[in-house]
Amino acid sequence: MARPLDLDQLLEHFTLADDELVLLRNKSGATRLGFSLLLKYLAWKGRFPRGRGEIPDNAVDHIARQVGVPPEELGLYDWSGRQTKRHRVEVRRHLGFRGCSVADADKLTAWLAAHVAQRERQAERVREELLAHCHAERIEPPTAGRVDRMVASALRQAEEVLSVRIASRLSTAATVRLEELVAAAPDDAGADEGEQEAEGAALLALIKSDPGNVSLESMLTEIGKLEAVRLVDLLIATVRPRCFRWCPAVSGRCGTWSPSTSSRGRPTAARCRPP
């Protein structure tokens, strides 16, 4: 059951205006009450309620007093029937809302990628921004599944943009050194492709490997890893401070990639992105 609204919220979001009362002239009983709630809920939330449970009890009581219908009659209103579908069309037309078309979805996803997903990486927060933007643009949000796909697409697009931005700031020498981490050694030209890949990726695999138990041998191995990383000679200033919020997510994926996965078929920007 929805949380009750305070008095200010109740008066602001569930008080019918004169032009809204005109829409009720040919409606009575549960139809009159249900239509009024659809109207005020869409104006408030930017979407229609999925059922009675999403509407606060005191909002129902407040609307019921205004339209002269006992609140108990709302139990007779069919939230998914054909009459309700006609009501939704009328409410959308009155408030200037429209359904989310394919073109709208593409435009909203691009907006998310450009203005939200580059600074916010939590999917739920990105989703909240999307719903708020839909409300501002008078677009009724699509289904929950479609919203999730739009959010995932925006996050992926924003990450690709950031990858290109980071790669563009790397010097040619640094890019070459990064590529060498997964490239086949020059003296392995005579080996077949599988052997080159395995041998060429050995350095990156070594850097990612677990240090194991403490011993002289493991200590020397870790020193070797540090020397290999220093060869890349990347400056921390390459990445803007706001980009560091990306590091946990990207690093988590990089930790599951094999060296061949990190290099094969991936653009330079994605391969050279700092993990």
N, C-alpha and C positions, 0 to 999 in steps of 0.2 A: 504494500500500500504506500502511496506517495506521501511524503512528509508534508504536514500542514504548512500553509504560507502565513507569514506575519501580515498584519493589517495593511502595511504599506504595499507589500507585494500583491495582496488581494485586490486592493483598490486600483493599483496600476495596471494589472494584467487581466483582471476578470470583471471589469466594469464595462457594460455595453454602452457604446456611443449611440447617438440618435440615428445615424445612418445605418448602424448595425441592427437596431431595433426594427427598422423598416424591412429588413430581410426576413423578419419573423412573422409578417402579417398574414401569410397563408399557411402557417404551421401551428400545431397545437400538441399538447400532451408531451409524451416522451420525445417525439420528433422535434418539437420546439426547443426542449431542453438540450437534447443531444446535439442539434445543429449549433446552438449557441456555444456549447463547450468546444466543439470542433473549431469554430471560428476564433475563439479567444486563445485556445491552446496553440493553434498554428501561428498566430500573431506573437505569442509569447516564446515558444520554443523553436519556431521555424520548421516544424514538422507536425504531423497529426499524431494523436495518442494511439498507441497500439491496443488500448482497451481501457476499461473503467479503472483498473488498478493504477494507471499512471496519472490520474487526476486527483489532486488533494480533495478530501471530503469537504473542507470549508470552502473550497472553490465551487464545488457542486452546489452547496447550500447558498452561496452568495449569488450565483447565476440563477438558481431556482427562484429566489425571492424576486429577482428583477423581471423574470418572464412569467411569473405567476403559475408555476408548475411545481407540485410536490417533488422533492428530491428523490423520493422512493420510485417515482415513475421511470427514472433513468434505467432501472433494471429491465425495462421493456425495449430499450433501444438496441438494435442490432448493429454492432460496430463493424461488421464486414458484409452487410447485405447490399443489395443493389441500390436501395434508397440512400444508404450512407455514401455510396460511391457518387451518386448524383449530388449529395450535399457537399462532398469534397470538391467537386468541380466548381460548384457555386462559390464556395469559400475561397478557393484559389483565385477565381476570377475577381472577386471583390477585393482581396488583399494584394493582388498583383503577383502572386506566386506562379511558378510553372514547374513542371516535372523536370528531372535531370536527364537531358538528352545525351547521346554519345558525344556530340560536340562540346556540351557543357562539361562532361566528365573529363575530356581531354584538356580543356582549358583550366579546369580546377586543379587537375594533377600537375600541369605545368606551373600554375601559380604556387602550389605547395612546394614544388621542387626549388623554385627560384626564391621564394620569400620566407619559407618556414623550415623546410627540411635541412637546409644548410646550417642553421643555427640550433635546431632542436632535433635530437635523435631518438627520443622516446616516442614510439608509435602512438601511444594513447594521447600524448600531448599534441602530436601532429593531427590526430583525428579530431580533437577538440577544436583546433584551429580551422580545420576543414568545415566542420559543422557551423561554426560561427560565421565563416565566410559565405557559406551557402545561405544562411539567414540574412546576411547583409545584402546579398545579391538577389534575394527573393527567389531562390531555387530550393525546391523541396529535396532534401537529401535522398540519394538512392538507397538501395537495400544495404543492410549491415555488411553482407559479404562483398558487395561492390565497393563500399567505402574502404574496407580492409585492403582490397586489391589496389585501390587508388593511392592509399597511404604507402603501401609497400613499393609501388612504382615510383612515387615521389622520393622516397628515401633512397632508392637505388639510383635514380637520375641525379640527385644531389651529390651522392657519393662519387659518381662518375665525373661530375663537374669538378669536385674537389681534387680528384686524382689528377685530372689534366692540369689544374692550377698548380699543384705541388710539383708535378713532373716538369712543368715549364720553368720552375725556379731552380732546378738542378743544373749544375754546370755539365758541359759535355763530358768532362773527365769523370764526374761523379756518376753520371748515367752509365758510362762504359764500365766502371767498376761494379756497379750494381748488376749489370747484365752479366758480368763475368762470374757472379756467384752461382748462376745456373747454366752458364754456357759450357760447352764441351771444351776440353783443353786442346790447344792447337796441335800438340804432338799426337793426338788421337785420331788424326784424319783417316788413318787406315782402318779404324775400327768401324763396326757396323753401327747403325743409328741407335740401337738399344744400349750398346756398350758406351757410346759417347754420352748419352743422356745420363746413364748411371754414374759415370766417372765425372762428368762435368758438374753434376749436381752435388758431388760429394762435399764440397766446401759449405754450401748452404745447409746440407743435412748435418754436418758437423756442428755448425753454429746453433742449430735448433735442438741438438741432442741433449739429453739429461746429463748433468755432471757426474752422477753416480756417487759412490762412496768416496770420502775424502782420502786422498793418497797423493804421493808425489806425482804419480802418472796422471791422475785426474787434474791436479793443479797445473801441470804443464800443458795439458789439453785445453784447460780454460784460458790459459795465457795465450795459447795459439788462436783460440776463438776471438779474444780481444784484439789481437794483432790483425786478424782477418777483417774484423769490423772496422778498425781504424783505417784500413786501406781505402775504404769507401769515402772517408773524409767528408761526411755530411755535416753541415752547420745546423745547429738547432734553430737558427733564425729562418731557415728555409720554410718552416711551417708557422703560420700565424698562430697566436695563442688560442684562438677559438677553435682551431682544428684539433686540439688535443682531446676534446670531448669525443672525437671519433675513434681515438686510439683503442679503447677496450674492445669495441665491436669488431674493428678491423683486425686487431691482433688475435682475437678469438678465432676468426676464420683462418687467418694465416697459419695458426698453430695446427690446424687440421689438414692443410694442404701439403701434399708432397712436393718436392722441388720441381718435378715435371709438371704438376698441376699449376704451379706458380708461373711457369714460363710458357708452356705450350698453348698456342692459340689466344694468348692474352695480349692486349695492346701494351705498348711501352709504359703508358701512364699508370696502368693497373699494376704492372710488374715492379715499377720503381717507387710506388707509393710507400712511405715509411710504415712499417707494421707496428 
